[in-house]
Amino acid sequence: MDYFISYEQKYYLLKVKGEMIGADCAQVSNQFIEKVNNLDNPVIMDLSEVEYIDSRGLGIIVFLYTHVKKKGQRFFLAGVSKEIMKILKVTALDTILSIYPDIETIANHEL
C-alpha cells in the first residue's frame, strides 16, 4: 500500500493506492495524525486506486473518521470502487460515512 498526505486549498487529502491490509494501515494513521495534528480543515480520503481492503483497512477508515470528527471537522471518502462499496454496505459504514464518486464533487458541493 502506498499513500500520501497533502494539503490542498480547502482540505487535507489522504490518497491511498494498492491494498489496504494488515500492518501498513497503522503507518497511515500515525503519519496522518502527526501531519495534521492541528486539524483545521475537512479531510478527503481518496480510495480511487485502492484494489482491496480488509478489516484493518476498514478499521483505519473508522479511526480516521472518528479522529477528524473529534477535531470538529468533516471527513469524506472519494472514489470508492463497487467492490469496496459492497464491503462498506455489509458493515453499514455507508450509513455513517460521507461517500462521493470523486474529489471534485466534494470540493464543488461540500467545501
C-alpha positions as CSV (number, residue, x, y, z in Angstrom):
1,M,0.0,0.0,0.0
2,D,1.2,3.5,-0.9
3,Y,-0.2,6.7,0.4
4,F,0.4,10.4,0.6
5,I,-1.0,13.2,2.6
6,S,-1.2,16.7,1.2
7,Y,-2.9,20.0,2.0
8,E,-5.0,21.3,-0.9
9,Q,-6.6,24.8,-0.8
10,K,-9.6,23.9,1.4
11,Y,-8.9,20.4,2.6
12,Y,-6.4,17.7,3.5
13,L,-6.1,14.9,1.0
14,L,-5.2,11.4,2.0
15,K,-4.6,9.4,-1.2
16,V,-4.3,5.6,-0.8
17,K,-3.1,3.2,-3.5
18,G,-3.0,-0.6,-3.6
19,E,-4.3,-2.9,-0.9
20,M,-5.4,-1.5,2.5
21,I,-4.4,-4.5,4.5
22,G,-2.5,-5.5,7.7
23,A,0.3,-3.6,9.4
24,D,0.6,-1.0,6.6
25,C,-2.6,0.6,7.9
26,A,-1.1,1.6,11.2
27,Q,1.5,3.7,9.5
28,V,-1.2,5.6,7.7
29,S,-3.0,6.6,10.9
30,N,0.2,7.5,12.7
31,Q,1.5,9.7,9.9
32,F,-1.8,11.3,9.3
33,I,-2.2,12.3,13.0
34,E,1.4,13.7,13.0
35,K,0.9,15.7,9.9
36,V,-2.5,17.2,10.7
37,N,-2.2,17.5,14.4
38,N,-3.9,20.9,14.4
39,L,-6.7,19.8,12.1
40,D,-8.4,23.0,10.8
41,N,-9.9,21.8,7.5
42,P,-12.0,18.9,6.3
43,V,-10.3,15.6,5.2
44,I,-10.9,13.7,1.9
45,M,-9.7,10.1,1.8
46,D,-9.3,9.2,-1.9
47,L,-9.8,5.4,-2.4
48,S,-10.0,5.5,-6.2
49,E,-6.8,3.5,-6.5
50,V,-7.4,1.0,-3.7
51,E,-7.8,-2.5,-5.0
52,Y,-8.7,-4.3,-1.9
53,I,-9.5,-3.6,1.8
54,D,-9.6,-5.9,4.8
55,S,-10.8,-5.4,8.3
56,R,-7.7,-3.5,9.3
57,G,-8.2,-1.2,6.4
58,L,-11.8,-0.6,7.5
59,G,-10.6,0.0,11.0
60,I,-8.3,2.8,9.7
61,I,-11.1,4.5,7.9
62,V,-13.2,4.4,11.1
63,F,-10.3,5.5,13.2
64,L,-9.6,8.5,10.9
65,Y,-13.3,9.4,10.7
66,T,-13.5,9.4,14.5
67,H,-10.3,11.5,14.9
68,V,-11.4,14.0,12.3
69,K,-14.9,14.3,13.9
70,K,-13.5,14.8,17.4
71,K,-11.5,17.7,16.0
72,G,-14.7,19.3,14.7
73,Q,-14.1,18.7,11.0
74,R,-15.8,16.8,8.2
75,F,-14.5,13.5,6.7
76,F,-15.3,12.3,3.2
77,L,-14.5,9.2,1.1
78,A,-14.0,9.7,-2.6
79,G,-13.6,7.2,-5.5
80,V,-14.9,4.1,-3.8
81,S,-15.0,1.2,-6.1
82,K,-18.0,-1.1,-6.4
83,E,-16.2,-3.9,-4.6
84,I,-15.2,-1.7,-1.7
85,M,-18.7,-0.2,-1.6
86,K,-20.1,-3.7,-1.1
87,I,-17.9,-4.1,1.9
88,L,-19.0,-0.7,3.3
89,K,-22.6,-1.7,2.8
90,V,-22.2,-5.1,4.5
91,T,-20.6,-3.4,7.5
92,A,-23.2,-0.5,7.4
93,L,-20.3,2.0,7.2
94,D,-22.1,3.5,4.2
95,T,-24.7,4.9,6.5
96,I,-22.1,6.7,8.6
97,L,-19.5,7.9,6.2
98,S,-20.0,10.6,3.5
99,I,-19.1,8.9,0.3
100,Y,-18.8,10.6,-3.1
101,P,-17.8,9.5,-6.6
102,D,-14.7,11.8,-6.8
103,I,-12.8,14.6,-5.1
104,E,-14.1,17.2,-7.5
105,T,-17.7,16.5,-6.4
106,I,-16.8,17.1,-2.8
107,A,-14.8,20.2,-3.5
108,N,-17.5,21.7,-5.6
109,H,-20.5,20.9,-3.4
110,E,-19.4,20.4,0.2
111,L,-16.5,22.7,0.8
